[in-house]
Amino acid sequence: MKKTLYSLLAITLTAFTLTSCEDVPAPYDDPNDNPIDEPEVIEPAGDGTLANPFNVAATIAEAEKLASGEETTEEIYIKGVVTNITENYDGGYGNATYYISDDEDGTNQFYIYRSKYFGNTNYSSGPMIEYGDTVVVCGRITNYNGTLETVQNGSYLYSINGETNTPGGGDEPSTGGQPEGDGTLENPFNCVAANQFASSLAADEVSENDVYIKGIVVSIREQFGTQYGNATYYISDDGTADNQFYVFRSLYLNNEKYTSGDLLSVGDEVVVCGKVTNYYGNTPETVQGESYLYSWTKNSNPGGGDEPGGGDTGNSITVDVNSFGLDNQTVLSTLTLDDGTTLSFDAGDNRNGPTYYTTGTGSIRMYPNNTMTVSSDKTIESIVLNFDNYNGTIYNASGDIACSAGSISVSGETATISGVGGNGVTITNTSGTTGAASQIRMTSFTITYAE
């Protein structure tokens, strides 16, 4: 009898339990009834025209058709969202390298490699690309040993977020100006004529003879130095970026490598002699190592300060920051000069600390609130800092620099700290802005000690 009652009780409890659980939802999705959402598959779209650009999925599909090392012969338009930036347009080479995708999650990333700026030109001024920007890029693509990408310097930025020029970023290069001269010593080309002459050459063709080109230094990308003995800079007819001509790795006076002597300044008037080329069919310039500074008239008001280069001169020491032999993007801690003076660097409350970069002329970059402390066993009288000037942008933190001893005066490419009168001084970037205007890019400095 008890066994019968127990059996009936067990059956009743089981039925109650099953009935009670019928309406209770499962704590996790049932893979059979409620599948977890899969990532959205973005299908290729567009036809590669300006009116209907390829999306990134379509661009990848086109690039996958290419054999290794093969390039497309026709330009296409590609639209995507910037998801990763390797080097922005202000990195020193006039182009940018970054990834775009069909969405901000990085789906179907495509590599935009060394792509030029608006109008298929090298960058001189204007807005940078930023993460999340929607861009349209025009150019040729390639399968570079299995990496699908745009052809180096074979593409350019057509638009950022629908803007096809440089919104808020300065004037477009002028198409005006009259060509003058015939390229002889007696009648040098002006920069308009030099650009026209070099542009008339086939892609990568080199002029048969040397030509003479006269202009005013607009910006200095690489200053003369003893490491390579040459310089890279832009010249124009009026000292502005309009119709500027690119003087690439050009030798010093007398067609010799630079070993010592005065250095170029923005505003100097020069005559350059040498062969020119139409690099890649879209960049007129002098041929590397086959041109030189023929004559030179220094600007009478270059911005003040002592010129860098020359080493220890008894009661002073001049240092080119490239002489430390640091690797690109070295985050700085302490550097020791030949005379024992030390430079100590600190990030302050900025997540980016002082860093050495080889790009451009080579410089030590100090971001807002970064500091550099100069310490010596000798009494420091004054310090002159020299700043990078790239395509008209002077990296002097917009003049917002402070010092812990003495007084500071910032004028263009130079800052002078005078009246230090002690064994140390801390220099601080006090800029409250962002971007290029907030940075110090120090290319060289001179420390003068008390007698």
C-alpha angles and dihedrals in degrees: 000000000000091000090053092050092048091050092050091048092051092050091049093050092047092051091048092050094050092046092049093052098049095089099038111105118233113258091233134036113274106236090215099049105023110030118196112252114264120220111274114262109225112212124214112268139175133041100247096255126125090249092050112018122196113259115228094264090056091046091054090048090053093047092049089062090064123093118236108288094012122130132198114251095212129062118244133192118238127191125199150128120270107244104164133015119206095176128357127216093268092061093106105262102078094245139078138225120207147132128254130194140182090253140013090260090073098248113167097001118202125196117238102197123198093331121181128237132257114319092020090282135131111266116262103154140343140082123331124229114256136198110279095024116138108228138181115212124192123202150075125309132211145189098236105194090314097321112114109216147128117282112266107267087351096107138049142196109266099177144353115211089338096311112123099186133039107292109202090347105105138270126326114248110273120248091201130094129096124251113243135180134030099246096258126126090249092049111020123195114260113226094265090054092044091053091048093047095049092043090056090064121091118257109297092355114146122220114254095228138030116264131199119232126189125201150126121267109254100176139347118228097176120013122216110276140165094247096070102003095223141085138220120210146140126248131188139177095255104024094256128108091259111117092348120177124219116236103194123199094331123179127242130258117316090024091282135130114263114259102155141338141081121339134224122267131193108266096033115135113229142176114212123197126198150075122314134204142191097238111211087346092281109064119066109202146135117281114259111264093357100093134058144188104271100179137357138196113192119229107252092220108033096157102278133260134097119299114248124244129066108090127225112357101182104269095026140045127206119201132190105208090224089065091076089073094224125166119250114278095016109167105224130232111155131350124189122210126217091259093052098258112138133214114207119192131202134180095219107199093329117109088220115068129201107295137185117230127187093203118110111358091339117261148176107246119210118188127203111305093010114133138203118198117200113204129181141163086230126072110264114222102178144343128210118199121198120205135207118258111198120179092333097315112118111202099215098124087258087290093300099134127131133193130203095221134029122003132292132218121189118200119168110292094002138066120190122200109194135179096029093149098180145070097272148022134186118220116202133193101226097177116143095193132083137234126022093339091062099052134095111210106185115194099175142347142198124215117197120197129205115265 
